[in-house]
Amino acid sequence: MQAHDHSTPETPPVPAGDATSRRAWWVFGGFAAIGLVLIALEHRAHLLGWLPWLFLGACLLMHVFMHGGHGGASRKGDDK
């Protein structure tokens, strides 16, 4: 039978998953940014055609969600 060395190393190994995961997200983000720029440049006419509708939709959403306090059940002064 051989004797095995069961001593622990002096410095614990650094988990490589965190650094690899972070690097993978940076690479993915870079490719996604390049892809979005290329799509925007190639389809500029289509995007500019949708721009007025996006503006009107943003106005509608702001009107719905930013006027939250107007229709309450009770108002100050109506406590009679």
N, C-alpha and C positions, 0 to 999 in steps of 0.2 A: 504494500500500500504506500501511496505517496502522500506526503504532507502538503496541505494546501495553505496558502497564505490568505487569511481572512481579515487582514488589517485594512482599515479604511484609508483611502487616499487623503493626503493632507489638504487639498483644495477640492471641494465638491465640484462636479461637472456643472457647467452652466446649461440650463435647458435651451436648446436651439430653437424650439418651437416658437417662442415669443419673437425673436429677431427675424426668423424666417417669415412668420405671419405678418409682421409689420412691413417687411420688405415687399412681400407679395401684394399687400394693400397699396403701397406706393406705386408699384408697377401697374396694378390694375387701374388706379386713379389716373396715371399718366396716359395709358391707352384709352381710357374713357374720355379724357379731356381732348386728346387728339381726334378721337372718333366724333365727338360732338362738334368740334370746329369744322371737320371735313363735311359732316352732314349739314351744318349751317351754311357753309360756302356753296355746296352743291345744290341745295334746295332753297336758296335765298328767295326766289320768286314765290315759292309756296309759303314760306314763313312770313314774308311781307304781306301776302294776301290774307293771312290769318290775324295779323297784328290788330286791325280795328276790332275784330270780334273778341280777341283776348282782352283788349282794353275795356270793352263794354262788359265782358264777363267779370273782370276785376272790379269794376264799379258796382255791379250788382252784388257780388260777394261782400264787398266792403259795406254796402248799404245794409245788407241782411245781418252781418255779424258785428258791425260796429255801432249799431243803434240798439244795443241790448237793454237799455234802461227805460225805453219809452213806453212800453205797454204793460207796466206792472199792475197787479190787482188792486193795490191800495196806493193812494198818493198822500203826501203831507197836506194836512188841512182838511181831508175828507173823513176824519175820524169822528164824525158826529153820530 
